[in-house]
Amino acid sequence: MDCRHIRFSDRKSEIDLHALKSLFEITAFWARDRQIEDLAVAITHSHPVISVWDRDRLIGFARATSDGIYRATIWDVVIHPEYRGVGLGSKLVETLVSHPHLNRVERVYLTTTYQQRFYERIGFEPNSTTTMVLYNEPLTSPSLPSESPVELSIEAG
């Protein structure tokens, strides 16, 4: 495969959300039902966001969230199937973790269903101690009855 035109970018403004949604539909069973509006929110609140391009075609994507020093989590690592097997996935993850916002982070986490060996080759280790998850359900009604107002007072001290 000719990779001379492949480039990596950390500019969120370059990402076409429709192209990203299409890439997820092709590559990621866990992201096929994502909505354009939700992708926009996820990208806005992620840093860094790395995209991979073959000229003007989006062929890869990954993002992270982090406090910049102690913890980070990698999300949504995908490479188009036509471009797999030439090292772009490894390069994508390495580009993400070497970004200035992540390169000093003490621990970088990720969740994967079937790609443990891929991430182990990059240096990730299995972690059996981080096994908890909260499935947060969106609120459909206020948590307090409307007849019970909550008042907050702040006293200067």
C-alpha positions as CSV (number, residue, x, y, z in Angstrom):
1,M,0.0,0.0,0.0
2,D,1.2,3.5,-0.9
3,C,1.2,5.5,2.3
4,R,2.9,8.6,1.0
5,H,-0.3,10.6,1.2
6,I,-1.2,9.5,4.7
7,R,-1.2,12.3,7.3
8,F,-2.2,12.6,11.0
9,S,-3.9,15.7,12.3
10,D,-4.9,17.0,15.7
11,R,-7.2,19.7,14.3
12,K,-10.8,19.0,15.4
13,S,-12.0,21.5,12.8
14,E,-11.0,19.2,10.0
15,I,-13.3,16.4,11.0
16,D,-16.4,16.0,8.9
17,L,-18.9,14.4,11.4
18,H,-20.8,12.6,8.6
19,A,-17.5,11.0,7.4
20,L,-16.7,10.0,11.0
21,K,-20.1,8.5,11.4
22,S,-19.6,6.5,8.2
23,L,-16.1,5.4,9.4
24,F,-17.7,4.2,12.6
25,E,-20.4,2.3,10.8
26,I,-17.8,0.5,8.7
27,T,-15.3,-0.2,11.4
28,A,-16.9,-0.3,14.9
29,F,-19.8,-2.5,16.0
30,W,-19.8,-0.5,19.2
31,A,-20.3,2.8,17.6
32,R,-22.7,2.1,14.7
33,D,-25.7,3.9,16.3
34,R,-24.0,7.1,17.3
35,Q,-25.7,10.3,16.3
36,I,-24.0,13.3,14.6
37,E,-25.0,15.6,17.4
38,D,-23.5,13.3,20.0
39,L,-20.3,12.9,18.0
40,A,-19.9,16.7,18.0
41,V,-20.3,16.8,21.8
42,A,-17.8,13.9,22.3
43,I,-15.2,15.6,20.1
44,T,-15.7,19.0,21.7
45,H,-15.0,17.5,25.2
46,S,-12.0,15.4,24.1
47,H,-8.4,16.4,23.9
48,P,-6.5,15.4,22.0
49,V,-8.4,14.2,19.0
50,I,-6.3,12.6,16.2
51,S,-7.6,11.9,12.7
52,V,-5.8,10.0,9.9
53,W,-6.2,11.0,6.3
54,D,-5.4,9.6,2.9
55,R,-5.4,12.9,1.0
56,D,-9.0,14.2,1.8
57,R,-10.4,10.8,2.9
58,L,-10.9,10.2,6.7
59,I,-9.4,6.7,7.3
60,G,-8.7,6.7,11.0
61,F,-9.7,8.4,14.3
62,A,-9.0,8.3,18.0
63,R,-9.6,10.6,20.9
64,A,-8.7,10.9,24.6
65,T,-10.0,12.6,27.7
66,S,-7.5,13.5,30.4
67,D,-6.6,15.8,33.3
68,G,-3.2,16.1,31.6
69,I,-1.1,14.7,34.5
70,Y,-2.6,11.8,36.4
71,R,-5.2,9.9,34.3
72,A,-6.3,9.7,30.7
73,T,-8.6,7.4,28.8
74,I,-8.4,6.6,25.1
75,W,-11.6,6.2,23.1
76,D,-12.8,5.3,19.7
77,V,-9.7,4.0,18.0
78,V,-10.6,3.0,14.4
79,I,-8.8,2.5,11.1
80,H,-10.6,1.8,7.9
81,P,-10.4,-1.9,7.0
82,E,-8.7,-1.1,3.6
83,Y,-5.8,0.5,5.6
84,R,-5.3,-2.1,8.3
85,G,-2.1,-4.2,8.6
86,V,0.4,-1.5,7.7
87,G,1.0,0.0,11.1
88,L,-1.5,2.9,11.0
89,G,-3.4,1.8,14.1
90,S,-0.2,1.6,16.2
91,K,0.9,5.0,14.8
92,L,-2.5,6.5,15.6
93,V,-2.3,5.3,19.3
94,E,1.3,6.4,19.6
95,T,0.5,9.8,18.1
96,L,-2.3,10.2,20.7
97,V,-0.3,9.2,23.7
98,S,2.7,11.3,22.7
99,H,0.6,14.4,22.3
100,P,1.7,17.2,24.8
101,H,-1.6,16.9,26.7
102,L,-1.0,13.1,27.3
103,N,2.7,12.5,27.2
104,R,3.2,13.1,31.0
105,V,0.1,11.3,32.2
106,E,0.8,8.7,34.9
107,R,-1.8,6.1,33.7
108,V,-3.6,5.8,30.4
109,Y,-6.7,3.6,30.3
110,L,-8.7,2.1,27.5
111,T,-11.5,-0.4,27.0
112,T,-11.4,-3.0,24.3
113,T,-13.5,-5.9,23.4
114,Y,-11.4,-8.0,21.0
115,Q,-8.1,-6.1,20.5
116,Q,-6.1,-6.8,23.6
117,R,-3.1,-8.3,21.7
118,F,-3.0,-5.2,19.5
119,Y,-2.8,-2.9,22.5
120,E,-0.3,-5.2,24.3
121,R,2.1,-4.9,21.4
122,I,2.0,-1.1,21.9
123,G,2.8,-1.4,25.6
124,F,-0.6,-1.6,27.3
125,E,-1.1,-4.2,30.0
126,P,-4.2,-6.0,31.2
127,N,-5.6,-4.4,34.3
128,S,-8.0,-6.5,36.4
129,T,-8.4,-3.9,39.1
130,T,-10.3,-1.3,37.1
131,T,-13.5,-3.2,36.6
132,M,-16.3,-1.0,37.7
133,V,-18.7,0.9,35.5
134,L,-21.8,3.1,36.1
135,Y,-24.4,2.9,33.4
136,N,-25.8,6.4,33.8
137,E,-29.3,6.7,32.6
138,P,-30.4,10.2,31.4
139,L,-32.9,11.9,33.7
140,T,-36.4,12.0,32.3
141,S,-37.8,13.9,35.2
142,P,-36.4,16.0,38.0
143,S,-35.0,13.9,40.9
144,L,-36.8,16.0,43.5
145,P,-40.5,16.7,43.6
146,S,-41.3,20.2,42.4
147,E,-43.0,21.0,45.7
148,S,-39.6,20.4,47.5
149,P,-37.4,23.3,46.2
150,V,-33.7,23.1,47.0
151,E,-32.2,26.2,48.4
152,L,-28.5,26.8,48.5
153,S,-26.9,29.4,50.7
154,I,-23.2,30.3,50.8
155,E,-21.8,32.1,53.8
156,A,-18.7,34.0,53.6
157,G,-16.3,33.0,56.3
